[in-house]
Amino acid sequence: MTDDTFPLGDRSVRRIGFGAMQLAGPGAFGPPRDHATALDVLRKAVELGVNHIDTAQYYGPDVVNGLIREALRPYPDDLVLVSKVGTVRDDSGRWLPALAPEQLRAGVLDNLRSLGVDRLDAVNLRLMDDGSDFDAQLDAMIAIRDEGLIAGIGLSNVSRQQLVHAVQRTEIVCVQNPLNLLARESLPLLRECQELGIAFVPFFPLGSAFAGADGLLTHPDLIAVAERLEALPSQVALAWLLELGPHVLLIPGTSALGHLIDNMTARRVRLDDETRKILDTITD
């Protein structure tokens, strides 16, 4: 492990990866706007050193996994593919819970099929507030892992209490929760993960992918800091996340080659004490 990498289960990944959700159509539903460009983005990401791609069979559905398979298979030996289960889409694109044990197993099998692999490096159990049985879901994920279909179990959209309970039941290799400069509710969970040696993967690191211009990248304080550092607001926002701990793994997503390159070079941004003080007090 180096300063630029952190373990994700039994694999070591670079701290800036790629979130593939935005390669699908609007709302992560339907085909991409430009099929060829989507393939180019995936190939360029790997060329730039990405070895951690976050995806889901229900992005599309099947669209994003199909793009990954078309662009990158046969997969590089060091590429870590992480997916998630717990949700399905209906014909209109609505996100519906699919957390029964048999649905979780079906979700893993759908991911294996659509990606063209025999085993996934990790799969996140994405929780929804539907009153379902968390222990039964953990039992199902443990059985799927023990069968050899996945190498590690992750959790997404999880509370600190649920994480503490889960690690008493089994090994958890990563946690995915929303976190960015304006949405900091998951900071206690991030610190808990650091104490436990678990990778923390912020989603929506640059603001919600579904809210449009939600104010983060246009915040005047962030813009002022970025101008002083001769960087982009997105790069500063990602650099702030990277500094929260060595266990933070970023998966910024984009469907544009230019934005991909911008995101990948965020690790070059260095924040000084004055910058950190300003960023730590940003509010909406």
Secondary structure, DSSP 8 states (H G I E B T S, - for coil): --TTEEEETTEEEESB-EE-GGGSSGGGBSS-S-HHHHHHHHHHHHHTT--EEE--TTTBTTHHHHHHHHHH-S--TT-EEEEEESEEE-TT--EEE--SHHHHHHHHHHHHHHHT-S-BSEEEEE--SS---HHHHHHHHHHHHHTTSBS-EEEES--HHHHHHHHHHS---EEEEE--SS--TTHHHHHHHHHHT-EEEEESTTS-SSSSS-SSTT-HHHHHHHHHHTS-HHHHHHHHHHTT-TTB-B----S-HHHHHHHHGGGG----HHHHHHHHT---
